């Protein structure tokens, strides 16, 4: 057996060194920049509605919820919830009802007539698309956009409308109420 082992060993040595195992070959490294940009967003949701009324009482209430993701730098430290009619004639029907003839209220606070200018309705930048002399009183949200950059739990407020006087002409009166949050 030793004789065979020495013959095999001699044969291997006569062949020379065994070839090395195959080596992996790698290309150069290519790189691609990865960029993800998340822009600021403010979301306003409305539940309840439409506003309906069948007498001199208040219209049903709606609830407005606000969330946001903001960048730092909002130095006015306020977010304002605005409400306005699409036109100074708030409701059209058998006879026009002006915005100034409609009362509004946020969160059961002071009742205020609508038909306000943007300057009278609130402080800060008015929403784009707002109609002067068709605003209702705005409110400042409690969350401070200078310190709360990610408002994920909605800040909610209720809003109601009431006609100051019952129309004398029988019929259906319609209009559009708009809402927006402006972060200053």
N, C-alpha and C positions, 0 to 999 in steps of 0.2 A: 504494500500500500504506500510505503514511503517512496518506493521507486516511482510509482505513478505520480505522486504529488510533486516530486522533484522534476519530472518530465514536464508536467503542466506548468510549473513555475518557470522553468527554462523557456518554454514556448512563449509564455506571456512576456518575459523579459526580452526575448528576441524580437518581438513585434514592436517594441518601443513603448513609449508612454501612451496610455489610453487617451483618446480625445476628451477634452473637458466637456462638461454638461453644457447644453446650449444656453447662452446668455440672453436675457430679455433686452430688447432694443426699444428705447423711448424717444418720442419726438420732442420737439421744443414745447414749452408751455405757452399756451395762448390764453389771454385773459379778456374778460368782458366786464365793463362797469355795470353794476346793478344799482338802480335808483328807483325808489318808491316815494311818491309825493302824496301826502294826504292833505288836501285843502281844508280850509275852515268850512264848517257847516253849522247851520242853525235850522232846526226842524220844529215846526209848529203843527200840532194835530188838533182836530176838532171832533168832539163827540157830542151827541145830542143833535138837536136840530132836525129838520129845518125849523126856523122860528115860526111858530103858529100862534094865532090869537083869535078868539071868537067873542070878544067883549072887551070891557075896559081894563081888565086885569093885565098883569104882566104877560108877555110872551113867555114860552118855556125857556129855560136856561140852557146854554151850551157850556161845555167845559173845554178849555184850551190847555194843552200841555206843551211845554217847551223843553227841548234838549239841545245840547250843542257840543261841538269840538272846536276849540279855538286855539290860535297861536297867541303867545304873549304879546303885549303891547296895546291892549285896549285901555287907554289911560282915562277915559271918561268914567270908568268904573260903573257903567250901568247898561242894562238891557231894557228896552221899553217895548211893551205890548200895546200895539195900536189897533184901533177899530174905526172903520169908516164905511159910509155908504158909497156905492159906485157913482152916485150923482147927488147933487144938492137936493134934487127931488128924490127923497128916500124911497117913497112908495108911489107907484103909478096905479091908477084905477079909475073909477068914475070921476074922481077929483084928485089932483096931486096932493101928496102929503110931503111937506118939506122936511129935511133932516132936522131942522131946528124945532120941529113939532114932535120929535121923538126923544124920550128919555132913555138913558142907559145907566147901567151900574155894573161895576166889577166887584165880585166877592162881597156883596151886600154892604158895600161902603156907600158913600154919599151918591145920591142920584143926581145926574147931570144931564142937561139937555145936549143933544147932538147938534150938528150944524156949526161946529167950531172950526176955526182956522187951525193950521198945524201948530202955530205958535201958541195958541190958547189951549190946545189939546194936550200938549206935553212938551217936555224939554228934550233936546237932542235932535238928531237927524230924523226927519219924517221919512216914512217908507216910500220907495218909488212906486208910482201908480196911485198914490193917495190923492184924494180930491179935497181941495181947500173948501172950507165951509160945509163939509160933509163929514168931518171927523167927530167921533165921540171922545170923551175923556180917556186918555191913555193911562197906563199904570207902569211903574218901574218894578221890574222883577226883583225878588229878594236876593237871588244868586248874583254875585259880583263877578262879571267876566274878567276882571283884572286878576282875580285870585282863584276862581273856579274855571279852569280851562276845559274840563271834561265833565259836563253836566249830563249824566247818564240816566238818573232818575228824574222823570219829568217834573218840572215845577208847574203846578196846575192852578188855574183860576177859572171862576165861573163868570159868565157875562149874560146880562139880561137886557131886554128892551121893553118899553112901554109907550104907547101913544099918549100924548098929553091930553088929547080930546078925542072922543069917539067920532069918527066920520059921520056926516049926516046923510050921505048918499049910500044906499045899499049896493054892495058889490064886492068884488075881490080886489085887494090892493097887493101889489107885489114889488119887491125890490131886492137888492143884493147887499149883504153885509160882508165886509172884508176884514181880515185880521192879518197882522204881520208883526214879527219881532225884529227890532233893529238893535244891534249891539254897537255901542259907541266906544 
